[in-house]
Amino acid sequence: METIQTFLQKSAFKRFIIFGILLFVLYLLRSMINLILITFIFSFLLNRLVNLITRKVKLNRKVTVLIVYLAIIGLLTIGISKYLPIIVAEISQLVTQITVFYTQQHDNIIINYVMSFIETNQISKYLEQGFTFLLKYFSGVSNIAIQVMLSLILSLFFLLEKPRLIEFTSKFKNSKIAPFYNEIEFFAKKFVLTFGKVIEAQFIIAIVNCGLTTLALWIMDFPQLMGLSILIFLLGLIPVAGVIISLIPLCTIAYTLGGFIQVIYILIVIMIIHAIEAYILNPKLMSAKTDLPVFYTFIVLIFGEHFFGVWGLIVGIPVFVFLLDVLEVTDKKVKV
């Protein structure tokens, strides 16, 4: 009996129970998961940006926050009003162009073999789902716009009142729910230092990859450049697999433009950009990321997509790294 009581009083057991309760609460809030994740990502990334600006320019924090948010709202307004119809049209043209390519007959043996391989492994199905997802999100502006605006407002108030929020929240340390609060604080710190850092690194890598790839596609005179840029950026948020998936539409368009020579050119470009990511960006930005084997990466992505859809592809690896850190699987210290 004493052994059972001792076991129940262990901090590890309490932590496990509280972690289970938090997961159950998140499950109950699954309908709001988009809002929760977008708000966290906005808050984390913009907090890092505000901290960087205040260190470099020595501006008042609240003034910096307001300037950053006004700039973001201005850019979103211009983008939605001016460029959204163009993006929707270009993505529709991309879908049509790729669909026509895969439905028509080809005389080339290699092309027929590649197409049969893609069909056998249902890669075209996943690609079609990806394009449908893009088209649906950019066409259904009202739903995503409401979520983005709510997330922006919540993250704005969070950043404006961050010192006050920290001070107020710390009062729970001496309250009757102190044990529960201490465990939540533990998980929150772990979550920010792992999930947040990996998401930040993925965003920076996706932006750099998108910029370099778009420049190369512009030099190679690719059509629907704006739609392709957004596709490359979103796929760049998916670790490892994003590069492989992006090759399918890029190689398809390259073949229709200039045959195998153009496909070889695009493969060389992607290899160079991937080398820059692997040998320059990843070592500098992914210090928070455990060196996961490629097999583990793909397993996490497959299960993440199965259970959580597109969000699972984007946040699957950060969540897995967070769980490894909580379980103390890695001995690496996160560099903030």
Protein Blocks (a to p, Z undefined) as FASTA:
>chain_A
ZZmmmmmmpmklmmmmmmmmmmmmmmmmmmmmmmmmmmmmmmmmmmmmmmmmmmmnopaf
klmmmmmmmmmmmmmmmmmmmmmmmmmmmmmmmmmmmmmmmmpccfbfklmmmmmmmmmn
ommmmmmmmmmmmmmmmmmmmlmmmmmmmmmmmmmmmmmmmmmmmmmmmmmmmmmklmmm
mmmmmmmmmmmmmmmmmmmmmmmmmmmmmmmmmmmmmmnopahklmmmmmmmmmmmpghj
lmmmmmmmmmmmmmmmnojmlmmmmmmmmmmmmmmmmmmmmmmmmmmpccddfklmmmmm
mmmmmmnommlmmmmmmmmmmmmmmnomafcdcdZZ
